[in-house]
C-alpha cells in the first residue's frame, strides 16, 4: 500500500479535480522513487509540478513559483 498523502497533508485545501490531479501526480512521483521528504519540500516551495522535470534534468532544484 502506498503513502497516505491526505494524512501527510499533501492534499490539504484541495477538492474535486484539483485533488484528484494532485493525488495522481504524488502517486506517480512516489512510484518513480521520489522520497516523501522531497515531496513535502516541493509542495511547500510551490514546485511540486516541476519535480519530474528536475529529476529528468538531473540537477538541483533552483526555481520555485515564488
Helices and strands as residue ranges (DSSP letters): H 16-31, H 36-45, G 48-50, H 51-57
